[in-house]
């Protein structure tokens, strides 16, 4: 480049303007919709009787991939999707909540694996992420960051959504860019997360297009649906009343017939048998069958509601005249989830800690399922049916865990609308496919950091050519010890059973890596993984097992994730929890990892001034009725509410707090007989046994933070409605850990972290 001429006068000087990244001519917009916990058979276009007309419309104009694979849990699939590398190779061997001190399990995407958004942004795209993220370590959620693993830190220019694994659909923990924010409406005002996320997606596209329509965009929309809690208004559930009364076997057979008729599975596919640990529907008592059917009715309504709002997004693309210039991908991050246990649950969080819900109590609360008072998840049987015709479910390396729907639309570029593609492909391939379509190469280095090899291979040829060669001949799978490998049409899978959600109590298989048995399937002839031919091909089993170990070594899979030993190596974060901290009212939520530890007991003391005539309102609150705790004045009396995962403990003073300045306290006293106490100026006003499963804030998956002087969203109990702001003067709140070195036992921590996927 010639040297720029700079003189004392403008007329004699040579301007040189800043160069902008400009996308290649014809680079398409990209909309990537990532559904959560939607199984292979839970969309209409994949055989379900669950109505998904808008996704079906996309499929009728585009393509369905029936051999698309993922990692079998949320964070791991998202890491593979966004980096084009296998999940262990970028440190996301499990979920970010279970980040460990081993290379494949750090929960932190390395700078050597620049994400898709960053590469597209550097290539001239606008980049936007809306909805579930789940790739920021839990210890980094706070308002102090660090922000390097937040969406804006890895290449997105805009973000609106939630950082964790799941959140309430009625009262989510939301972030806009790098700031925690309140939802725009309350649950009572009819707020629902999916509607809000689609509103934001449409707004971001509109803003971008009206500013510069010549610039392509990448929108990543990850719904909270259909992950638990399955929550939706009754109008969406009503069309499904009675639709699942015949049970999961009958529904599965109906769906399978639909799949064969639609060609979404080959005609010679074998419907795999019901495993012994899924109860036969006819043997279940009538009242329980009604309960189990209700769980599924709500789930179906939840999915249809999600589809409705996705339809608004698709319509917005049409209305702006950009649909034909936009690649739209709809996929699920893993197979249908069995995290509701054998009988389902009204509070999924309780299942994380191994709590088996009383079915009779659930029957009494059947009408609450799907609403504000439930955090529900359906039973094992519906997860099994949701992955028809495949084996097992989420968190396992069997096809039910790793094979999910993929729908791709790209206007006229699809020459056989409604076509089905059978090429074996994986989440890592979508990274390469998008970059190939955009005409942007993977850089050798980003910010001076040499980039590690990409594992994904472009699927672009298959979009226009049904007969395109299969680009992927080898792919390993591993999740929490469950292992498999695909090679040249064969798939070998271990019978290892991870120790979660009571599965080892009912399932057969290996509980120890040393006793694992490898099954073998010829997937080129056996779509559903139905016929184990290991005995006939021992040499192939041996070869694939050796291949798996080689891939494990190459991708940082080792040491294998073990329960509970792995938990002793959890990443502590940048700063340990404080021993004591003082907070002022106002501001956003104080995140869990920044609060003093409550595991070994705690003291919360607030300095308040009560005016003449009394005061009421929240002093401090974290969580809600599905798990949380806090304290408040109600009609002048000090109250502490502990929303246990299996019930409510409420302690109140008998007398109102008198006008004037006071210190009011709530104490959790652990031990053989743990108790909760409330005190005014050091004098005990009431106490109660703290029996049940206590909600430890740092075990929450919903990123629930503590609010001072107000509450947000759903309340801890029916004493009040949020925000219930304190009406006196709240000077400050000090929380002191009773045992700053305390931590939950390793098994409890692991169960919680793994449940968050």
KABEL-V704797 format. One record per residue. N is the residue number from 0. PSI is psi as a letter, one per 30 degrees, with the letter a starting at -180 (none if undefined). Layout:
n=N psi=PSI
n=N psi=PSI
This chain:
n=0 psi=k
n=1 psi=k
n=2 psi=k
n=3 psi=k
n=4 psi=k
n=5 psi=k
n=6 psi=l
n=7 psi=f
n=8 psi=k
n=9 psi=e
n=10 psi=f
n=11 psi=g
n=12 psi=l
n=13 psi=j
n=14 psi=l
n=15 psi=j
n=16 psi=l
n=17 psi=k
n=18 psi=k
n=19 psi=l
n=20 psi=k
n=21 psi=k
n=22 psi=l
n=23 psi=k
n=24 psi=k
n=25 psi=g
n=26 psi=k
n=27 psi=l
n=28 psi=l
n=29 psi=k
n=30 psi=j
n=31 psi=j
n=32 psi=j
n=33 psi=j
n=34 psi=l
n=35 psi=k
n=36 psi=h
n=37 psi=j
n=38 psi=l
n=39 psi=e
n=40 psi=g
n=41 psi=g
n=42 psi=k
n=43 psi=e
n=44 psi=f
n=45 psi=g
n=46 psi=f
n=47 psi=l
n=48 psi=g
n=49 psi=k
n=50 psi=j
n=51 psi=i
n=52 psi=f
n=53 psi=e
n=54 psi=e
n=55 psi=e
n=56 psi=e
n=57 psi=e
n=58 psi=e
n=59 psi=f
n=60 psi=f
n=61 psi=b
n=62 psi=l
n=63 psi=k
n=64 psi=j
n=65 psi=g
n=66 psi=h
n=67 psi=k
n=68 psi=l
n=69 psi=a
n=70 psi=f
n=71 psi=g
n=72 psi=l
n=73 psi=d
n=74 psi=e
n=75 psi=e
n=76 psi=e
n=77 psi=e
n=78 psi=e
n=79 psi=e
n=80 psi=e
n=81 psi=f
n=82 psi=f
n=83 psi=g
n=84 psi=l
n=85 psi=k
n=86 psi=e
n=87 psi=e
n=88 psi=f
n=89 psi=g
n=90 psi=g
n=91 psi=h
n=92 psi=f
n=93 psi=b
n=94 psi=l
n=95 psi=f
n=96 psi=f
n=97 psi=h
n=98 psi=k
n=99 psi=l
n=100 psi=h
n=101 psi=k
n=102 psi=e
n=103 psi=g
n=104 psi=g
n=105 psi=f
n=106 psi=g
n=107 psi=j
n=108 psi=k
n=109 psi=l
n=110 psi=f
n=111 psi=g
n=112 psi=i
n=113 psi=k
n=114 psi=l
n=115 psi=e
n=116 psi=e
n=117 psi=e
n=118 psi=e
n=119 psi=e
n=120 psi=e
n=121 psi=f
n=122 psi=g
n=123 psi=g
n=124 psi=l
n=125 psi=k
n=126 psi=k
n=127 psi=k
n=128 psi=k
n=129 psi=k
n=130 psi=b
n=131 psi=k
n=132 psi=d
n=133 psi=h
n=134 psi=g
n=135 psi=k
n=136 psi=k
n=137 psi=e
n=138 psi=f
n=139 psi=g
n=140 psi=f
n=141 psi=l
n=142 psi=f
n=143 psi=g
n=144 psi=b
n=145 psi=l
n=146 psi=g
n=147 psi=f
n=148 psi=g
n=149 psi=l
n=150 psi=e
n=151 psi=f
n=152 psi=f
n=153 psi=g
n=154 psi=f
n=155 psi=k
n=156 psi=f
n=157 psi=k
n=158 psi=k
n=159 psi=j
n=160 psi=b
n=161 psi=k
n=162 psi=f
n=163 psi=a
n=164 psi=e
n=165 psi=l
n=166 psi=l
n=167 psi=k
n=168 psi=f
n=169 psi=e
n=170 psi=i
n=171 psi=l
n=172 psi=j
n=173 psi=l
n=174 psi=k
n=175 psi=j
n=176 psi=c
n=177 psi=g
n=178 psi=k
n=179 psi=k
n=180 psi=l
n=181 psi=k
n=182 psi=l
n=183 psi=f
n=184 psi=l
n=185 psi=l
n=186 psi=e
n=187 psi=f
n=188 psi=g
n=189 psi=g
n=190 psi=k
n=191 psi=k
n=192 psi=e
n=193 psi=e
n=194 psi=e
n=195 psi=e
n=196 psi=e
n=197 psi=e
n=198 psi=e
n=199 psi=e
n=200 psi=e
n=201 psi=e
n=202 psi=e
n=203 psi=e
n=204 psi=e
n=205 psi=e
n=206 psi=e
n=207 psi=e
n=208 psi=e
n=209 psi=f
n=210 psi=e
n=211 psi=i
n=212 psi=f
n=213 psi=f
n=214 psi=k
n=215 psi=l
n=216 psi=l
n=217 psi=j
n=218 psi=k
n=219 psi=j
n=220 psi=j
n=221 psi=j
n=222 psi=l
n=223 psi=f
n=224 psi=k
n=225 psi=h
n=226 psi=l
n=227 psi=k
n=228 psi=k
n=229 psi=j
n=230 psi=k
n=231 psi=l
n=232 psi=l
n=233 psi=f
n=234 psi=f
n=235 psi=f
n=236 psi=e
n=237 psi=e
n=238 psi=f
n=239 psi=g
n=240 psi=k
n=241 psi=f
n=242 psi=f
n=243 psi=g
n=244 psi=f
n=245 psi=f
n=246 psi=l
n=247 psi=e
n=248 psi=e
n=249 psi=e
n=250 psi=e
n=251 psi=e
n=252 psi=e
n=253 psi=e
n=254 psi=e
n=255 psi=e
n=256 psi=e
n=257 psi=e
n=258 psi=e
n=259 psi=e
n=260 psi=e
n=261 psi=f
n=262 psi=g
n=263 psi=f
n=264 psi=k
n=265 psi=l
n=266 psi=f
n=267 psi=g
n=268 psi=k
n=269 psi=k
n=270 psi=j
n=271 psi=l
n=272 psi=l
n=273 psi=k
n=274 psi=l
n=275 psi=f
n=276 psi=f
n=277 psi=j
n=278 psi=k
n=279 psi=k
n=280 psi=e
n=281 psi=f
n=282 psi=f
n=283 psi=k
n=284 psi=l
n=285 psi=e
n=286 psi=e
n=287 psi=e
n=288 psi=e
n=289 psi=e
n=290 psi=e
n=291 psi=e
n=292 psi=e
n=293 psi=e
n=294 psi=e
n=295 psi=e
n=296 psi=e
n=297 psi=e
n=298 psi=e
n=299 psi=e
n=300 psi=e
n=301 psi=e
n=302 psi=e
n=303 psi=e
n=304 psi=e
n=305 psi=e
n=306 psi=e
n=307 psi=e
n=308 psi=e
n=309 psi=e
n=310 psi=e
n=311 psi=e
n=312 psi=e
n=313 psi=e
n=314 psi=e
n=315 psi=e
n=316 psi=e
n=317 psi=e
n=318 psi=e
n=319 psi=f
n=320 psi=g
n=321 psi=g
n=322 psi=e
n=323 psi=f
n=324 psi=g
n=325 psi=k
n=326 psi=k
n=327 psi=k
n=328 psi=k
n=329 psi=k
n=330 psi=l
n=331 psi=k
n=332 psi=f
n=333 psi=l
n=334 psi=l
n=335 psi=k
n=336 psi=k
n=337 psi=g
n=338 psi=g
n=339 psi=f
n=340 psi=a
n=341 psi=e
n=342 psi=g
n=343 psi=l
n=344 psi=k
n=345 psi=f
n=346 psi=j
n=347 psi=e
n=348 psi=e
n=349 psi=e
n=350 psi=f
n=351 psi=e
n=352 psi=g
n=353 psi=g
n=354 psi=k
n=355 psi=j
n=356 psi=k
n=357 psi=j
n=358 psi=e
n=359 psi=e
n=360 psi=e
n=361 psi=e
n=362 psi=e
n=363 psi=f
n=364 psi=g
n=365 psi=e
n=366 psi=f
n=367 psi=f
n=368 psi=k
n=369 psi=f
n=370 psi=a
n=371 psi=f
n=372 psi=g
n=373 psi=l
n=374 psi=i
n=375 psi=l
n=376 psi=k
n=377 psi=l
n=378 psi=l
n=379 psi=e
n=380 psi=e
n=381 psi=f
n=382 psi=e
n=383 psi=e
n=384 psi=e
n=385 psi=f
n=386 psi=g
n=387 psi=k
n=388 psi=g
n=389 psi=l
n=390 psi=k
n=391 psi=a
n=392 psi=a
n=393 psi=k
n=394 psi=f
n=395 psi=l
n=396 psi=f
n=397 psi=l
n=398 psi=e
n=399 psi=f
n=400 psi=e
n=401 psi=f
n=402 psi=k
n=403 psi=l
n=404 psi=k
n=405 psi=k
n=406 psi=k
n=407 psi=k
n=408 psi=k
n=409 psi=h
n=410 psi=b
n=411 psi=f
n=412 psi=f
n=413 psi=j
n=414 psi=f
n=415 psi=i
n=416 psi=k
n=417 psi=g
n=418 psi=l
n=419 psi=k
n=420 psi=k
n=421 psi=g
n=422 psi=k
n=423 psi=k
n=424 psi=l
n=425 psi=l
n=426 psi=e
n=427 psi=f
n=428 psi=f
n=429 psi=e
n=430 psi=e
n=431 psi=e
n=432 psi=e
n=433 psi=e
n=434 psi=e
n=435 psi=e
n=436 psi=e
n=437 psi=f
n=438 psi=h
n=439 psi=k
n=440 psi=l
n=441 psi=k
n=442 psi=l
n=443 psi=e
n=444 psi=l
n=445 psi=k
n=446 psi=h
n=447 psi=g
n=448 psi=k
n=449 psi=k
n=450 psi=k
n=451 psi=l
n=452 psi=k
n=453 psi=k
n=454 psi=f
n=455 psi=l
n=456 psi=k
n=457 psi=k
n=458 psi=g
n=459 psi=e
n=460 psi=e
n=461 psi=f
n=462 psi=e
n=463 psi=f
n=464 psi=j
n=465 psi=f
n=466 psi=g
n=467 psi=k
n=468 psi=k
n=469 psi=k
n=470 psi=f
n=471 psi=j
n=472 psi=f
n=473 psi=k
n=474 psi=k
n=475 psi=l
n=476 psi=k
n=477 psi=k
n=478 psi=j
n=479 psi=h
n=480 psi=f
n=481 psi=k
n=482 psi=k
n=483 psi=l
n=484 psi=k
n=485 psi=k
n=486 psi=j
n=487 psi=h
n=488 psi=f
n=489 psi=l
n=490 psi=k
n=491 psi=k
n=492 psi=k
n=493 psi=l
n=494 psi=g
n=495 psi=k
n=496 psi=j
n=497 psi=l
n=498 psi=i
n=499 psi=k
n=500 psi=h
n=501 psi=g
n=502 psi=e
n=503 psi=f
n=504 psi=f
n=505 psi=f
n=506 psi=k
n=507 psi=l
n=508 psi=a
n=509 psi=k
n=510 psi=g
n=511 psi=k
n=512 psi=e
n=513 psi=f
n=514 psi=g
n=515 psi=k
n=516 psi=k
n=517 psi=k
n=518 psi=l
n=519 psi=k
n=520 psi=k
n=521 psi=j
n=522 psi=f
n=523 psi=f
n=524 psi=f
n=525 psi=i
n=526 psi=e
n=527 psi=g
n=528 psi=h
n=529 psi=e
n=530 psi=j
n=531 psi=j
n=532 psi=g
n=533 psi=e
n=534 psi=e
n=535 psi=f
n=536 psi=i
n=537 psi=e
n=538 psi=e
n=539 psi=e
n=540 psi=e
n=541 psi=e
n=542 psi=e
n=543 psi=e
n=544 psi=e
n=545 psi=e
n=546 psi=e
n=547 psi=e
n=548 psi=e
n=549 psi=e
n=550 psi=e
n=551 psi=e
n=552 psi=e
n=553 psi=e
n=554 psi=g
n=555 psi=h
n=556 psi=f
n=557 psi=k
n=558 psi=k
n=559 psi=k
n=560 psi=j
n=561 psi=k
n=562 psi=k
n=563 psi=g
n=564 psi=e
n=565 psi=f
n=566 psi=f
n=567 psi=f
n=568 psi=g
n=569 psi=k
n=570 psi=k
n=571 psi=f
n=572 psi=l
n=573 psi=e
n=574 psi=k
n=575 psi=l
n=576 psi=k
n=577 psi=l
n=578 psi=e
n=579 psi=l
n=580 psi=k
n=581 psi=k
n=582 psi=l
n=583 psi=l
n=584 psi=l
n=585 psi=l
n=586 psi=a
n=587 psi=a
n=588 psi=k
n=589 psi=j
n=590 psi=l
n=591 psi=e
n=592 psi=f
n=593 psi=f
n=594 psi=l
n=595 psi=k
n=596 psi=k
n=597 psi=f
n=598 psi=e
n=599 psi=g
n=600 psi=l
n=601 psi=l
n=602 psi=k
n=603 psi=j
n=604 psi=k
n=605 psi=k
n=606 psi=j
n=607 psi=l
n=608 psi=j
n=609 psi=k
n=610 psi=l
n=611 psi=k
n=612 psi=f
n=613 psi=l
n=614 psi=l
n=615 psi=l
n=616 psi=l
n=617 psi=k
n=618 psi=e
n=619 psi=k
n=620 psi=k
n=621 psi=k
n=622 psi=a
n=623 psi=a
n=624 psi=f
n=625 psi=g
n=626 psi=j
n=627 psi=a
n=628 psi=l
n=629 psi=a
n=630 psi=l
n=631 psi=l
n=632 psi=k
n=633 psi=j
n=634 psi=h
n=635 psi=f
n=636 psi=k
n=637 psi=k
n=638 psi=k
n=639 psi=k
n=640 psi=k
n=641 psi=j
n=642 psi=i
n=643 psi=l
n=644 psi=f
n=645 psi=g
n=646 psi=l
n=647 psi=k
n=648 psi=k
n=649 psi=k
n=650 psi=k
n=651 psi=k
n=652 psi=l
n=653 psi=e
n=654 psi=k
n=655 psi=l
n=656 psi=k
n=657 psi=l
n=658 psi=k
n=659 psi=a
n=660 psi=k
n=661 psi=l
n=662 psi=k
n=663 psi=k
n=664 psi=k
n=665 psi=k
n=666 psi=k
n=667 psi=j
n=668 psi=j
n=669 psi=a
n=670 psi=a
n=671 psi=e
n=672 psi=i
n=673 psi=k
n=674 psi=l
n=675 psi=k
n=676 psi=k
n=677 psi=k
n=678 psi=k
n=679 psi=j
n=680 psi=h
n=681 psi=f
n=682 psi=k
n=683 psi=k
n=684 psi=f
n=685 psi=l
n=686 psi=l
n=687 psi=l
n=688 psi=k
n=689 psi=i
n=690 psi=k
n=691 psi=a
n=692 psi=j
n=693 psi=k
n=694 psi=j
n=695 psi=j
n=696 psi=e
n=697 psi=g
n=698 psi=f
n=699 psi=k
n=700 psi=f
n=701 psi=g
n=702 psi=h
n=703 psi=k
n=704 psi=l
n=705 psi=k
n=706 psi=k
n=707 psi=k
n=708 psi=f
n=709 psi=l
n=710 psi=l
n=711 psi=k
n=712 psi=b
n=713 psi=k
n=714 psi=l
n=715 psi=e
n=716 psi=a
n=717 psi=g
n=718 psi=f
n=719 psi=l
n=720 psi=k
n=721 psi=k
n=722 psi=f
n=723 psi=h
n=724 psi=k
n=725 psi=k
n=726 psi=f
n=727 psi=a
n=728 psi=j
n=729 psi=j
n=730 psi=e
n=731 psi=l
n=732 psi=k
n=733 psi=k
n=734 psi=k
n=735 psi=k
n=736 psi=k
n=737 psi=f
n=738 psi=i
n=739 psi=f
n=740 psi=f
n=741 psi=k
n=742 psi=l
n=743 psi=l
n=744 psi=l
n=745 psi=e
n=746 psi=e
n=747 psi=e
n=748 psi=e
n=749 psi=e
n=750 psi=e
n=751 psi=e
n=752 psi=e
n=753 psi=f
n=754 psi=f
n=755 psi=f
n=756 psi=none
